[in-house]
Every structure is written in structure tokens, then in C-alpha cells.
Amino acid sequence: MLSAFFLACADTSIGKCDRSSLPQQTLMELFIFGFDDVGQVCGSADDPTEVCTWKGVECDGDGVVDGFMWVNHGSLCTGTVGLHYLPSSLHTLELEENELIGTVNLADMPAQLDTLTLTGNRLTGSVDLRSLALSLETLELGSNAFTGSISLTALPNTLLTLDLSTNQLSGTVCLTFLPEALEYIDLSSNHFEGSVDLTRLPESMVQVRLGNNAFSGTIDFAHLPRGIRRIMVSPNNFSAALGKPSRKICDWGRQ
């Protein structure tokens, strides 16, 4: 079915498809062919139906693919995630609570993507947050097996939600250069360490979750954003706190 198009993906120097050279039908076929059972999405692996009729696919009024949502299929959805195959028109990709494996190159996401949710899979490798789509609003990668350190200093200005919880990420984190629009960040249940600076969080911030790591030192609650509703910092290895907020907001001291 796809053999006529494989030459467009045969650049051995990068091993990726040029999105602009292929129609959206072919790109989406290439993407779902990373799944072990594609028939449940497109009807037949040998003769897929038109992409806008696929389960989980959303198209706009002009028949342009806008989103793909394939969630809560567990062991019925295994395989890999090749973001470089996605059409440039895609705004939403939600693949949470499946059993997808392998690494994910976030730099390959379509430039117009605003939502990427991969929570609850078996994804591995590093998480490079330095080349995300400039339009991205939601990035949810929680409950996987990602490893290595992260950089939070070059996130897109549009980002509202960042969830990296329940992985195996490590190293120190810098919270002083977060996007001004960011409302929610969850770094809980990893292996992060070192000190944490909460004095320069964005004023838009509503919720911060840092529990179940190995952060240490003194934590300063005296300069939190006015609109903060919840900040979870326990358990960690903090030795002292400044300006403790209300217990309705913060779990400081609770185990």
C-alpha cells in the first residue's frame, strides 16, 4: 500500500519523511503503522479507509486532519510513536493509557500542535523540552519510564500545562524561567534533587507538584503567585521553610 511513497522517506541522513511531500492520508498511515494492530483504527491494514473516517481522527470542515485521539486501549494498543509522520495540520494528539513503547523525539512534533498527551504508556529515553512546537499549550508525559535530566528554560510561551510525573527523570530543575502563561506543572514521583526556587514562578501559576523526589535545602514560600491554589512538596528532603502558606494550599510537613 505504502511502497510507492517510501522513496520520500528514504533520506538516509535523517531517516525522516518530508511532511510537505506526502498527502495527509499517507502520513497518517505511516504514523499508525507504528502500532502493532492498525486495523482497529483504519479498518484494514491492507486497504485503509479514508483517513477522516478512522476511529479517533478528527477533521475540519475542509477534510483536513486536525486531531487524533486513541486513549484507554491498554494492551490493545502497542507499538511506537513516530511524531515525524504526523501531518503539519495536526493540533491535537492524545494517546494516553495504552502500552506504547520506545523513544519519542519531541522536536518532531508538527509546528501547529497545541496538545500532546502520552500519559500512561511504556515510553523510554530522554525528554528534550528545548524544541517544542511554539504553539504548544498542553504537554502530558506522566506515568512512563523516561530517564535523564530536563531543561525547563526554553519552553514555548504558550504552554499552560506540563506533566512529567511518575517517570525516572533525575538531576536538578530550574523553575525561574518558566513561561508566563504556565498554570500547572507536575514533576512529582521522579528522582530530582537539589534546591528548588519558588520565588519567581509565573503569576499565572495555579498548581505546582514536586512531591516524591529528593529535593533538599530551604524552600521559600514567601513569594508565591497570588493565584496559587495548591503546592505539593512532600515528601522530599527539605530542611526548612520560609513563609509557610496555609495548609489549604500547601502540604508542607505532611507525610
ZADO-1210 file (C-alpha; in nm, 4 decimals, padded with zeros to 6 digits):
<atoms>
<atom x="00.0000" y="00.0000" z="00.0000" code="MET" pos="1"/>
<atom x="00.2705" y="00.2473" z="00.1002" code="LEU" pos="2"/>
<atom x="00.5580" y="00.1221" z="-00.1146" code="SER" pos="3"/>
<atom x="00.5028" y="00.3947" z="-00.3724" code="ALA" pos="4"/>
<atom x="00.5774" y="00.6567" z="-00.1100" code="PHE" pos="5"/>
<atom x="00.8746" y="00.5058" z="00.0734" code="PHE" pos="6"/>
<atom x="01.1229" y="00.6872" z="-00.1504" code="LEU" pos="7"/>
<atom x="01.0035" y="01.0122" z="00.0060" code="ALA" pos="8"/>
<atom x="01.1207" y="00.8766" z="00.3405" code="CYS" pos="9"/>
<atom x="01.4494" y="00.7321" z="00.2229" code="ALA" pos="10"/>
<atom x="01.6824" y="01.0162" z="00.3166" code="ASP" pos="11"/>
<atom x="01.9433" y="00.8090" z="00.4986" code="THR" pos="12"/>
<atom x="02.0998" y="01.1186" z="00.6528" code="SER" pos="13"/>
<atom x="01.7930" y="01.1890" z="00.8656" code="ILE" pos="14"/>
<atom x="01.5673" y="00.8871" z="00.8199" code="GLY" pos="15"/>
<atom x="01.2531" y="01.1010" z="00.8246" code="LYS" pos="16"/>
<atom x="00.9729" y="01.1936" z="00.5896" code="CYS" pos="17"/>
<atom x="00.9327" y="01.5396" z="00.4457" code="ASP" pos="18"/>
<atom x="00.5788" y="01.6224" z="00.5583" code="ARG" pos="19"/>
<atom x="00.5279" y="01.8616" z="00.2700" code="SER" pos="20"/>
<atom x="00.5995" y="01.5916" z="00.0108" code="SER" pos="21"/>
<atom x="00.3277" y="01.3486" z="00.1188" code="LEU" pos="22"/>
<atom x="-00.0533" y="01.3712" z="00.1413" code="PRO" pos="23"/>
<atom x="-00.2142" y="01.3552" z="00.4853" code="GLN" pos="24"/>
<atom x="-00.3618" y="01.0115" z="00.4102" code="GLN" pos="25"/>
<atom x="-00.0157" y="00.8640" z="00.3588" code="THR" pos="26"/>
<atom x="00.1340" y="01.0431" z="00.6586" code="LEU" pos="27"/>
<atom x="-00.1363" y="00.9159" z="00.8914" code="MET" pos="28"/>
<atom x="-00.0981" y="00.5645" z="00.7511" code="GLU" pos="29"/>
<atom x="00.2751" y="00.5815" z="00.8184" code="LEU" pos="30"/>
<atom x="00.2064" y="00.7059" z="01.1714" code="PHE" pos="31"/>
<atom x="-00.0406" y="00.4347" z="01.2712" code="ILE" pos="32"/>
<atom x="00.1750" y="00.1674" z="01.1092" code="PHE" pos="33"/>
<atom x="00.3940" y="00.2166" z="01.4154" code="GLY" pos="34"/>
<atom x="00.1096" y="00.0467" z="01.6046" code="PHE" pos="35"/>
<atom x="00.1064" y="-00.3322" z="01.6169" code="ASP" pos="36"/>
<atom x="-00.2646" y="-00.3534" z="01.5302" code="ASP" pos="37"/>
<atom x="-00.3672" y="-00.0801" z="01.2879" code="VAL" pos="38"/>
<atom x="-00.6890" y="-00.2417" z="01.1729" code="GLY" pos="39"/>
<atom x="-00.8757" y="-00.1204" z="01.4797" code="GLN" pos="40"/>
<atom x="-00.8041" y="00.2374" z="01.3690" code="VAL" pos="41"/>
<atom x="-00.8286" y="00.2329" z="00.9899" code="CYS" pos="42"/>
<atom x="-01.0396" y="-00.0748" z="00.9182" code="GLY" pos="43"/>
<atom x="-00.7791" y="-00.2749" z="00.7262" code="SER" pos="44"/>
<atom x="-00.4005" y="-00.2707" z="00.7216" code="ALA" pos="45"/>
<atom x="-00.4033" y="-00.3725" z="00.3547" code="ASP" pos="46"/>
<atom x="-00.6678" y="-00.1266" z="00.2398" code="ASP" pos="47"/>
<atom x="-00.7234" y="00.1571" z="00.4907" code="PRO" pos="48"/>
<atom x="-01.0361" y="00.3664" z="00.4618" code="THR" pos="49"/>
<atom x="-01.0207" y="00.7424" z="00.4026" code="GLU" pos="50"/>
<atom x="-00.8418" y="00.9000" z="00.6981" code="VAL" pos="51"/>
<atom x="-01.1304" y="01.1229" z="00.8099" code="CYS" pos="52"/>
<atom x="-01.3416" y="00.8092" z="00.8656" code="THR" pos="53"/>
<atom x="-01.0888" y="00.6482" z="01.1018" code="TRP" pos="54"/>
<atom x="-01.1733" y="00.5905" z="01.4644" code="LYS" pos="55"/>
<atom x="-01.0169" y="00.8620" z="01.6775" code="GLY" pos="56"/>
<atom x="-00.9440" y="01.1007" z="01.3898" code="VAL" pos="57"/>
<atom x="-01.0984" y="01.4475" z="01.3743" code="GLU" pos="58"/>
<atom x="-01.1042" y="01.6524" z="01.0543" code="CYS" pos="59"/>
<atom x="-01.2174" y="02.0083" z="00.9959" code="ASP" pos="60"/>
<atom x="-01.4865" y="02.1177" z="00.7526" code="GLY" pos="61"/>
<atom x="-01.2414" y="02.1035" z="00.4638" code="ASP" pos="62"/>
<atom x="-01.1410" y="01.7453" z="00.5361" code="GLY" pos="63"/>
<atom x="-00.8050" y="01.8390" z="00.6866" code="VAL" pos="64"/>
<atom x="-00.6824" y="01.6213" z="00.9740" code="VAL" pos="65"/>
<atom x="-00.6941" y="01.8248" z="01.2950" code="ASP" pos="66"/>
<atom x="-00.6658" y="01.5665" z="01.5740" code="GLY" pos="67"/>
<atom x="-00.6081" y="01.2031" z="01.6633" code="PHE" pos="68"/>
<atom x="-00.7299" y="01.0643" z="01.9957" code="MET" pos="69"/>
<atom x="-00.6692" y="00.6970" z="02.0769" code="TRP" pos="70"/>
<atom x="-00.6965" y="00.6531" z="02.4528" code="VAL" pos="71"/>
<atom x="-00.7554" y="00.3855" z="02.7177" code="ASN" pos="72"/>
<atom x="-00.6922" y="00.0872" z="02.4918" code="HIS" pos="73"/>
<atom x="-00.4266" y="-00.0647" z="02.7169" code="GLY" pos="74"/>
<atom x="-00.2680" y="-00.3796" z="02.5743" code="SER" pos="75"/>
<atom x="-00.4843" y="-00.3467" z="02.2629" code="LEU" pos="76"/>
<atom x="-00.2669" y="-00.0535" z="02.1542" code="CYS" pos="77"/>
<atom x="00.1015" y="-00.1412" z="02.1420" code="THR" pos="78"/>
<atom x="00.3785" y="-00.0152" z="01.9180" code="GLY" pos="79"/>
<atom x="00.5774" y="00.3058" z="01.8773" code="THR" pos="80"/>
<atom x="00.5184" y="00.6791" z="01.8304" code="VAL" pos="81"/>
<atom x="00.6754" y="00.8451" z="01.5254" code="GLY" pos="82"/>
<atom x="00.5865" y="01.2128" z="01.5543" code="LEU" pos="83"/>
<atom x="00.7723" y="01.2927" z="01.2309" code="HIS" pos="84"/>
<atom x="00.4968" y="01.1203" z="01.0314" code="TYR" pos="85"/>
<atom x="00.2165" y="01.3437" z="01.1569" code="LEU" pos="86"/>
<atom x="00.0677" y="01.5955" z="00.9107" code="PRO" pos="87"/>
<atom x="00.1559" y="01.9591" z="00.9720" code="SER" pos="88"/>
<atom x="-00.2142" y="02.0429" z="01.0161" code="SER" pos="89"/>
<atom x="-00.2449" y="01.8372" z="01.3364" code="LEU" pos="90"/>
<atom x="-00.3351" y="02.0310" z="01.6518" code="HIS" pos="91"/>
<atom x="-00.4161" y="01.7511" z="01.8968" code="THR" pos="92"/>
<atom x="-00.2564" y="01.4123" z="01.9646" code="LEU" pos="93"/>
<atom x="-00.3864" y="01.2145" z="02.2629" code="GLU" pos="94"/>
<atom x="-00.2553" y="00.8599" z="02.3115" code="LEU" pos="95"/>
<atom x="-00.2796" y="00.8142" z="02.6878" code="GLU" pos="96"/>
<atom x="-00.3315" y="00.4866" z="02.8764" code="GLU" pos="97"/>
<atom x="-00.2064" y="00.2499" z="02.6097" code="ASN" pos="98"/>
<atom x="00.1063" y="00.0320" z="02.6008" code="GLU" pos="99"/>
<atom x="00.3187" y="00.2214" z="02.3512" code="LEU" pos="100"/>
<atom x="00.6947" y="00.1709" z="02.3796" code="ILE" pos="101"/>
<atom x="01.0210" y="00.3180" z="02.2545" code="GLY" pos="102"/>
<atom x="01.1564" y="00.6708" z="02.2490" code="THR" pos="103"/>
<atom x="00.9836" y="00.9920" z="02.1400" code="VAL" pos="104"/>
<atom x="01.1578" y="01.2808" z="01.9662" code="ASN" pos="105"/>
<atom x="00.9538" y="01.5818" z="02.0759" code="LEU" pos="106"/>
<atom x="01.1324" y="01.8058" z="01.8255" code="ALA" pos="107"/>
<atom x="00.9479" y="01.6158" z="01.5505" code="ASP" pos="108"/>
<atom x="00.6005" y="01.7279" z="01.6581" code="MET" pos="109"/>
<atom x="00.4037" y="01.9290" z="01.3996" code="PRO" pos="110"/>
<atom x="00.4625" y="02.3029" z="01.4246" code="ALA" pos="111"/>
<atom x="00.0926" y="02.3761" z="01.4890" code="GLN" pos="112"/>
<atom x="00.0444" y="02.1151" z="01.7627" code="LEU" pos="113"/>
<atom x="-00.1190" y="02.2548" z="02.0769" code="ASP" pos="114"/>
<atom x="-00.1910" y="01.9336" z="02.2733" code="THR" pos="115"/>
<atom x="00.0299" y="01.6265" z="02.3164" code="LEU" pos="116"/>
<atom x="-00.0778" y="01.3666" z="02.5716" code="THR" pos="117"/>
<atom x="00.1188" y="01.0417" z="02.6066" code="LEU" pos="118"/>
<atom x="00.0434" y="00.9702" z="02.9725" code="THR" pos="119"/>
<atom x="00.0287" y="00.6099" z="03.0921" code="GLY" pos="120"/>
<atom x="00.2348" y="00.4240" z="02.8347" code="ASN" pos="121"/>
<atom x="00.5744" y="00.2494" z="02.8485" code="ARG" pos="122"/>
<atom x="00.7800" y="00.5122" z="02.6719" code="LEU" pos="123"/>
<atom x="01.1516" y="00.5396" z="02.7467" code="THR" pos="124"/>
<atom x="01.4540" y="00.7545" z="02.6676" code="GLY" pos="125"/>
<atom x="01.5219" y="01.1194" z="02.7372" code="SER" pos="126"/>
<atom x="01.2828" y="01.4159" z="02.7313" code="VAL" pos="127"/>
<atom x="01.4180" y="01.7121" z="02.5337" code="ASP" pos="128"/>
<atom x="01.1959" y="02.0137" z="02.6006" code="LEU" pos="129"/>
<atom x="01.4085" y="02.2665" z="02.4128" code="ARG" pos="130"/>
<atom x="01.2499" y="02.2383" z="02.0663" code="SER" pos="131"/>
<atom x="00.8776" y="02.2058" z="02.1251" code="LEU" pos="132"/>
<atom x="00.6154" y="02.3485" z="01.8917" code="ALA" pos="133"/>
<atom x="00.5805" y="02.7206" z="01.9590" code="LEU" pos="134"/>
<atom x="00.2015" y="02.6802" z="01.9742" code="SER" pos="135"/>
<atom x="00.2043" y="02.4015" z="02.2359" code="LEU" pos="136"/>
<atom x="-00.0360" y="02.4516" z="02.5281" code="GLU" pos="137"/>
<atom x="-00.0511" y="02.1067" z="02.6895" code="THR" pos="138"/>
<atom x="00.2286" y="01.8510" z="02.7269" code="LEU" pos="139"/>
<atom x="00.1472" y="01.5443" z="02.9356" code="GLU" pos="140"/>
<atom x="00.4106" y="01.2696" z="02.9566" code="LEU" pos="141"/>
<atom x="00.3361" y="01.1306" z="03.3022" code="GLY" pos="142"/>
<atom x="00.3439" y="00.7624" z="03.4048" code="SER" pos="143"/>
<atom x="00.6038" y="00.6405" z="03.1590" code="ASN" pos="144"/>
<atom x="00.9692" y="00.5395" z="03.2041" code="ALA" pos="145"/>
<atom x="01.1535" y="00.8461" z="03.0745" code="PHE" pos="146"/>
<atom x="01.5043" y="00.8981" z="03.2130" code="THR" pos="147"/>
<atom x="01.7755" y="01.1629" z="03.2264" code="GLY" pos="148"/>
<atom x="01.7747" y="01.5312" z="03.3087" code="SER" pos="149"/>
<atom x="01.5423" y="01.8008" z="03.1752" code="ILE" pos="150"/>
<atom x="01.5672" y="02.1685" z="03.0854" code="SER" pos="151"/>
<atom x="01.2750" y="02.3981" z="03.1679" code="LEU" pos="152"/>
<atom x="01.4381" y="02.7191" z="03.0443" code="THR" pos="153"/>
<atom x="01.3198" y="02.7192" z="02.6812" code="ALA" pos="154"/>
<atom x="00.9564" y="02.6123" z="02.6970" code="LEU" pos="155"/>
<atom x="00.7127" y="02.7732" z="02.4496" code="PRO" pos="156"/>
<atom x="00.5435" y="03.0899" z="02.5748" code="ASN" pos="157"/>
<atom x="00.2025" y="02.9352" z="02.5039" code="THR" pos="158"/>
<atom x="00.2455" y="02.6414" z="02.7434" code="LEU" pos="159"/>
<atom x="-00.0288" y="02.6107" z="03.0078" code="LEU" pos="160"/>
<atom x="00.0168" y="02.2557" z="03.1392" code="THR" pos="161"/>
<atom x="00.3313" y="02.0452" z="03.1859" code="LEU" pos="162"/>
<atom x="00.3065" y="01.6975" z="03.3410" code="ASP" pos="163"/>
<atom x="00.6233" y="01.4884" z="03.3730" code="LEU" pos="164"/>
<atom x="00.5161" y="01.2997" z="03.6848" code="SER" pos="165"/>
<atom x="00.5866" y="00.9351" z="03.7652" code="THR" pos="166"/>
<atom x="00.8883" y="00.8779" z="03.5467" code="ASN" pos="167"/>
<atom x="01.2560" y="00.8168" z="03.6240" code="GLN" pos="168"/>
<atom x="01.3827" y="01.1666" z="03.5492" code="LEU" pos="169"/>
<atom x="01.6759" y="01.2981" z="03.7512" code="SER" pos="170"/>
<atom x="01.9091" y="01.5907" z="03.8101" code="GLY" pos="171"/>
<atom x="01.8264" y="01.9428" z="03.9194" code="THR" pos="172"/>
<atom x="01.5443" y="02.1643" z="03.7921" code="VAL" pos="173"/>
<atom x="01.5204" y="02.5374" z="03.7287" code="CYS" pos="174"/>
<atom x="01.1789" y="02.6941" z="03.7901" code="LEU" pos="175"/>
<atom x="01.2835" y="03.0563" z="03.7406" code="THR" pos="176"/>
<atom x="01.2380" y="03.0810" z="03.3624" code="PHE" pos="177"/>
<atom x="00.9002" y="02.9173" z="03.3152" code="LEU" pos="178"/>
<atom x="00.6557" y="03.0584" z="03.0564" code="PRO" pos="179"/>
<atom x="00.4424" y="03.3433" z="03.1876" code="GLU" pos="180"/>
<atom x="00.1265" y="03.1578" z="03.0818" code="ALA" pos="181"/>
<atom x="00.2056" y="02.8340" z="03.2684" code="LEU" pos="182"/>
<atom x="-00.0690" y="02.7328" z="03.5131" code="GLU" pos="183"/>
<atom x="00.0146" y="02.3743" z="03.6092" code="TYR" pos="184"/>
<atom x="00.3423" y="02.1864" z="03.6495" code="ILE" pos="185"/>
<atom x="00.3795" y="01.8335" z="03.7871" code="ASP" pos="186"/>
<atom x="00.7292" y="01.6938" z="03.8451" code="LEU" pos="187"/>
<atom x="00.6281" y="01.4564" z="04.1240" code="SER" pos="188"/>
<atom x="00.7449" y="01.0963" z="04.1644" code="SER" pos="189"/>
<atom x="01.0785" y="01.1210" z="03.9866" code="ASN" pos="190"/>
<atom x="01.4401" y="01.1298" z="04.1088" code="HIS" pos="191"/>
<atom x="01.5033" y="01.5045" z="04.1004" code="PHE" pos="192"/>
<atom x="01.7394" y="01.6533" z="04.3569" code="GLU" pos="193"/>
<atom x="01.8997" y="01.9784" z="04.4669" code="GLY" pos="194"/>
<atom x="01.7373" y="02.3029" z="04.5742" code="SER" pos="195"/>
<atom x="01.4127" y="02.4494" z="04.4412" code="VAL" pos="196"/>
<atom x="01.3470" y="02.8204" z="04.3831" code="ASP" pos="197"/>
<atom x="00.9769" y="02.9065" z="04.4088" code="LEU" pos="198"/>
<atom x="01.0299" y="03.2827" z="04.4272" code="THR" pos="199"/>
<atom x="00.9946" y="03.3508" z="04.0548" code="ARG" pos="200"/>
<atom x="00.7067" y="03.1328" z="03.9460" code="LEU" pos="201"/>
<atom x="00.4781" y="03.2816" z="03.6793" code="PRO" pos="202"/>
<atom x="00.1915" y="03.4891" z="03.8199" code="GLU" pos="203"/>
<atom x="-00.0437" y="03.2657" z="03.6218" code="SER" pos="204"/>
<atom x="00.0622" y="02.9564" z="03.8189" code="MET" pos="205"/>
<atom x="-00.2233" y="02.7721" z="03.9893" code="VAL" pos="206"/>
<atom x="-00.0736" y="02.4377" z="04.0894" code="GLN" pos="207"/>
<atom x="00.2796" y="02.3023" z="04.1482" code="VAL" pos="208"/>
<atom x="00.3521" y="01.9377" z="04.2316" code="ARG" pos="209"/>
<atom x="00.7042" y="01.8414" z="04.3393" code="LEU" pos="210"/>
<atom x="00.6453" y="01.5561" z="04.5868" code="GLY" pos="211"/>
<atom x="00.8210" y="01.2199" z="04.5933" code="ASN" pos="212"/>
<atom x="01.1604" y="01.3425" z="04.4800" code="ASN" pos="213"/>
<atom x="01.4882" y="01.4128" z="04.6621" code="ALA" pos="214"/>
<atom x="01.4832" y="01.7937" z="04.6657" code="PHE" pos="215"/>
<atom x="01.6694" y="01.9470" z="04.9591" code="SER" pos="216"/>
<atom x="01.7685" y="02.2710" z="05.1306" code="GLY" pos="217"/>
<atom x="01.5450" y="02.5568" z="05.2398" code="THR" pos="218"/>
<atom x="01.2243" y="02.6165" z="05.0475" code="ILE" pos="219"/>
<atom x="01.0853" y="02.9701" z="05.0246" code="ASP" pos="220"/>
<atom x="00.7068" y="03.0067" z="05.0229" code="PHE" pos="221"/>
<atom x="00.7159" y="03.3826" z="05.0836" code="ALA" pos="222"/>
<atom x="00.6894" y="03.4885" z="04.7196" code="HIS" pos="223"/>
<atom x="00.4314" y="03.2587" z="04.5662" code="LEU" pos="224"/>
<atom x="00.1976" y="03.3823" z="04.2908" code="PRO" pos="225"/>
<atom x="-00.1208" y="03.5384" z="04.4274" code="ARG" pos="226"/>
<atom x="-00.3421" y="03.2935" z="04.2437" code="GLY" pos="227"/>
<atom x="-00.1694" y="02.9757" z="04.3594" code="ILE" pos="228"/>
<atom x="-00.4232" y="02.7202" z="04.4797" code="ARG" pos="229"/>
<atom x="-00.2121" y="02.4143" z="04.5504" code="ARG" pos="230"/>
<atom x="00.1565" y="02.3406" z="04.6015" code="ILE" pos="231"/>
<atom x="00.2621" y="01.9854" z="04.6828" code="MET" pos="232"/>
<atom x="00.6197" y="01.9495" z="04.8089" code="VAL" pos="233"/>
<atom x="00.6118" y="01.6427" z="05.0370" code="SER" pos="234"/>
<atom x="00.7782" y="01.4051" z="05.0686" code="PRO" pos="235"/>
<atom x="01.1236" y="01.5457" z="04.9888" code="ASN" pos="236"/>
<atom x="01.4378" y="01.6258" z="05.1894" code="ASN" pos="237"/>
<atom x="01.3804" y="01.9961" z="05.2583" code="PHE" pos="238"/>
<atom x="01.5408" y="02.1089" z="05.5835" code="SER" pos="239"/>
<atom x="01.3494" y="02.4323" z="05.6441" code="ALA" pos="240"/>
<atom x="01.0823" y="02.6606" z="05.5036" code="ALA" pos="241"/>
<atom x="01.0316" y="03.0351" z="05.4830" code="LEU" pos="242"/>
<atom x="00.6898" y="03.1994" z="05.4813" code="GLY" pos="243"/>
<atom x="00.4833" y="02.8852" z="05.5180" code="LYS" pos="244"/>
<atom x="00.1484" y="02.9184" z="05.3369" code="PRO" pos="245"/>
<atom x="-00.1899" y="02.7944" z="05.4529" code="SER" pos="246"/>
<atom x="-00.2317" y="02.4197" z="05.4783" code="ARG" pos="247"/>
<atom x="-00.5240" y="02.4548" z="05.2390" code="LYS" pos="248"/>
<atom x="-00.2662" y="02.5474" z="04.9775" code="ILE" pos="249"/>
<atom x="00.0460" y="02.3567" z="05.0799" code="CYS" pos="250"/>
<atom x="00.1224" y="02.0085" z="05.2160" code="ASP" pos="251"/>
<atom x="00.4480" y="02.1210" z="05.3836" code="TRP" pos="252"/>
<atom x="00.5295" y="01.8987" z="05.6790" code="GLY" pos="253"/>
<atom x="00.2775" y="01.6292" z="05.5929" code="ARG" pos="254"/>
<atom x="00.3840" y="01.2754" z="05.5070" code="GLN" pos="255"/>
</atoms>
